[in-house]
Amino acid sequence: MTNKGMFEDAIKLEKKDRKIKKLNIRIKDLMAINQEHQSINGKLRAELEIEKKNHTLSREALELEVRVKDKELGRLMKKLQNKSL
């Protein structure tokens, strides 16, 4: 091997080392992003569960209110029919 070949190999190794270092830094950054994503995702899922429960409770309350109003309307209708007879 000539002297020129030795330097080319050293340059290639140095480039690979720099590339490996950059990739390792990128991996660390991506791992941090992934960790943050998982944390945010967990919080959002918990919040979504709470909202689903609140929605269900609101819906049940509205259905109950509609039933009560229907009964009241039915009672008033009967009262009106009795008066008109």
Backbone hydrogen bonds, N-H to C=O, Kabsch-Sander energy under -0.5 kcal/mol:
donor,donor_aa,acceptor,acceptor_aa,energy
6,M,2,T,-1.5
7,F,3,N,-1.9
8,E,4,K,-2.1
9,D,5,G,-2.1
10,A,6,M,-2.2
11,I,7,F,-2.6
12,K,8,E,-2.5
13,L,9,D,-2.6
14,E,10,A,-2.4
15,K,11,I,-2.5
16,K,12,K,-2.5
17,D,13,L,-2.6
18,R,14,E,-2.5
19,K,15,K,-2.5
20,I,16,K,-2.8
21,K,17,D,-2.5
22,K,18,R,-2.5
23,L,19,K,-2.6
24,N,20,I,-2.6
25,I,21,K,-2.3
26,R,22,K,-2.5
27,I,23,L,-2.5
28,K,24,N,-2.2
29,D,25,I,-2.4
30,L,26,R,-2.7
31,M,27,I,-2.4
32,A,28,K,-2.1
33,I,29,D,-2.4
34,N,30,L,-2.6
35,Q,31,M,-2.4
36,E,32,A,-2.4
37,H,33,I,-2.7
38,Q,34,N,-2.6
39,S,35,Q,-2.1
40,I,36,E,-2.7
41,N,37,H,-2.8
42,G,38,Q,-2.3
43,K,39,S,-2.1
44,L,40,I,-2.6
45,R,41,N,-2.4
46,A,42,G,-2.1
47,E,43,K,-2.4
48,L,44,L,-2.7
49,E,45,R,-2.1
50,I,46,A,-2.0
51,E,47,E,-2.4
52,K,48,L,-2.5
53,K,49,E,-2.2
54,N,50,I,-2.6
55,H,51,E,-2.6
56,T,52,K,-2.4
57,L,53,K,-2.6
58,S,54,N,-2.6
59,R,55,H,-2.8
60,E,56,T,-2.5
61,A,57,L,-2.4
62,L,58,S,-2.5
63,E,59,R,-2.6
64,L,60,E,-2.4
65,E,61,A,-2.4
66,V,62,L,-2.5
67,R,63,E,-2.3
68,V,64,L,-2.4
69,K,65,E,-2.4
70,D,66,V,-2.7
71,K,67,R,-2.4
72,E,68,V,-2.3
73,L,69,K,-2.8
74,G,70,D,-2.8
75,R,71,K,-2.5
76,L,72,E,-2.5
77,M,73,L,-2.7
78,K,74,G,-2.2
79,K,75,R,-2.0
80,L,76,L,-2.3
81,Q,77,M,-2.6
82,N,78,K,-2.4
83,K,79,K,-1.7
84,S,80,L,-2.1
85,L,81,Q,-1.0
